[in-house]
Every structure is written in C-alpha cells, then in structure tokens.
C-alpha cells in the first residue's frame, strides 16, 4: 500500500508538471534506498542499521518495486476479470427484465 501511495504521489506531481524529487528520510535527510518488508516502508541506509529495523527483512528499492509491481498487476487483472463477470451478469439481468 505504501509503495502504491508513493507511486501515486510521484505520478500526480509529474502530471502537474512539478519537479519530481526523490523523497528522503525525514529523520536523517538521506535518500530512501531500502524497503523494509516487515514495516512496509521505504527507509534510508542509516535507519536500516537502527535497532528498529536491524532484524527485519530488507530489499533494495528497485527490487521491491519490481516485486510489488507484479503483485499489483496480478490483483488488477483479477479485479478486471471480476468486473467483466459482474457486467455480464448485469447485462443478462437487464435483458431478462426487458
């Protein structure tokens, strides 16, 4: 969900013509280069070494984006198929009503 939220914010900024800058860590002012799978959050390299994240599963941002992109596309495809099925039912019911 957080990956999708960040992607939406970046695409909205780009659509408005705003300069899209890489978001940084609020605490350390470092680039967010790591994704903490346990917390579902992008973190900086300094945060990765903190007690709060040290034992968590981590991924580089690029790998996390690819992993979650595939999952989002799979969910999107399932939703599209469900929508098409419901539209088919709706159309059949409308025909039956007429």
C-alpha positions as CSV (number, residue, x, y, z in Angstrom):
1,X,0.0,0.0,0.0
2,X,2.8,2.4,0.8
3,X,4.6,1.6,-2.5
4,X,1.4,2.4,-4.3
5,X,0.9,5.6,-2.3
6,X,4.4,6.8,-3.2
7,X,3.9,5.9,-6.8
8,X,0.6,7.9,-6.9
9,X,2.2,10.9,-5.3
10,X,5.1,10.9,-7.8
11,X,2.8,10.5,-10.8
12,X,0.5,13.3,-9.6
13,X,3.5,15.6,-9.2
14,X,4.7,14.7,-12.7
15,X,1.2,15.2,-14.2
16,X,1.1,18.7,-12.6
17,X,4.5,19.5,-14.1
18,X,6.1,19.7,-10.7
19,X,9.7,18.6,-10.4
20,X,9.7,15.1,-9.0
21,X,12.5,14.9,-6.5
22,X,13.5,11.7,-4.7
23,X,11.9,11.7,-1.3
24,X,14.3,11.4,1.6
25,X,14.3,10.2,5.2
26,X,12.6,12.8,7.4
27,X,15.0,12.0,10.3
28,X,18.4,11.7,8.5
29,X,17.8,13.6,5.2
30,X,19.2,10.6,3.3
31,X,17.7,9.1,0.2
32,X,15.3,6.2,0.7
33,X,17.3,3.3,-0.8
34,X,15.9,0.3,1.1
35,X,12.5,-1.2,1.6
36,X,11.7,-2.8,5.0
37,X,9.3,-5.7,4.2
38,X,8.3,-6.1,7.8
39,X,7.2,-2.5,8.2
40,X,6.2,-2.0,4.6
41,X,8.2,1.3,4.4
42,X,11.0,2.8,2.5
43,X,13.9,3.7,4.7
44,X,17.4,5.1,4.4
45,X,20.7,3.2,4.9
46,X,21.1,4.8,8.4
47,X,17.6,3.7,9.5
48,X,18.4,0.2,8.2
49,X,21.1,-0.1,10.8
50,X,19.0,1.1,13.7
51,X,17.6,-1.3,16.3
52,X,14.1,-0.7,14.9
53,X,14.9,-2.3,11.6
54,X,18.1,-4.4,12.1
55,X,16.4,-7.8,12.3
56,X,13.8,-7.0,9.6
57,X,13.8,-8.4,6.0
58,X,15.1,-5.8,3.6
59,X,15.1,-5.3,-0.2
60,X,16.7,-2.7,-2.4
61,X,14.1,-0.2,-3.6
62,X,14.4,-1.3,-7.2
63,X,13.8,-5.0,-6.3
64,X,10.8,-4.0,-4.0
65,X,9.2,-2.0,-6.8
66,X,9.5,-4.9,-9.3
67,X,8.2,-7.4,-6.7
68,X,5.2,-5.3,-5.7
69,X,4.5,-4.2,-9.3
70,X,4.0,-7.8,-10.2
71,X,1.7,-8.3,-7.3
72,X,-0.3,-5.2,-8.1
73,X,-0.7,-6.2,-11.7
74,X,-1.9,-9.7,-10.7
75,X,-4.5,-8.1,-8.4
76,X,-5.5,-5.7,-11.1
77,X,-6.1,-8.5,-13.6
78,X,-8.2,-10.4,-11.1
79,X,-10.3,-7.2,-10.4
80,X,-10.8,-6.6,-14.1
81,X,-11.9,-10.2,-14.6
82,X,-14.4,-9.9,-11.7
83,X,-15.7,-6.6,-13.1
84,X,-16.2,-8.1,-16.5
85,X,-18.1,-11.1,-15.0
86,X,-20.3,-8.7,-13.0
87,X,-21.0,-6.6,-16.0
88,X,-22.0,-9.8,-17.9
89,X,-24.4,-10.7,-15.0
90,X,-25.8,-7.1,-15.1
91,X,-26.4,-7.2,-18.8
92,X,-28.1,-10.6,-18.6
93,X,-30.4,-9.4,-15.8
94,X,-31.3,-6.2,-17.8
95,X,-32.2,-8.3,-20.8
96,X,-34.3,-10.6,-18.7
97,X,-36.1,-7.6,-17.1
98,X,-37.0,-6.2,-20.5
